[in-house]
Amino acid sequence: MKSLLQAACAAALVATLVSAPAQAQLQPNDPRLIQDRRDRAIGVWYGRAAEDGILRDIATQPWNANWGDQFAGVTYSGRITRFWTHFTLDGEVGAGYRWGTDTPEAWGAFYVRFDGFPWRNTLLTSFGLSTGLHWINRLPEVETGTAAQPEPNRSKWLHYFSPEIAFALPSAPQHEVAIRYAHRSGIFGSFNGVWEGSNVLMIGYRYRF
């Protein structure tokens, strides 16, 4: 029930953003206009899963994490709207596979991105945050616990939160390189009482068309 309520809240937030005035007063030569016109994108990703640790520690000190499963995936996304000039809202669906745990996974999410950095005419940069749902067929050990200390609450469906930073050259803004932390978690027990989660650090290439 809590997860359904969260999904309804997320949908209401998205509806509010979509209905917001698209105050996109960009100059005609702004490279972001090319991205907006190319409102669909496909991406390919490669990464490694952290065997332990929390998102904050992995994000600030990735060299101290214990890296395990290899990950490869693909995404398809679409730009929904631009609002407040420097913000965009995208929808994304993705699928991937983890070697080690040997399991497929999939997700669907909305991304809010900011691309108004002052150096954008030298290096087009965007920072995004997501909210959505993530499914995995076989839970990694960091979510199940060990035989001696098993996790009592588990779920194949968890929340998908994925901070991302992407770069593109102003001369070719349709080609993006991105780094993201794909984080699935129970949002403090909101999903079937799950408090644990797992993280994948990945790098990807995205083409807008």
Buried (B, 14 or more C-beta within 10 A) or exposed (E): EEBEEBBEEBEEBBEEBEEBEBEBEBEEEBBBBBBBEBBEBEBEBBBBBBBEBEBEBBBEEBEEBEBBBBBEBEBEBEBBBBBBEBBBBBBBBBEBBBEBBEBEBBBBBBBBBBBBBEEBEEEBBBBBBBBBBBBBEEBBBBBBBEEEEEBEEBBBBBBBBBBBBBEBBBEEBBEBEBBBBBBBBBBEEBBBBBBBBBBBBBEBEBEBE
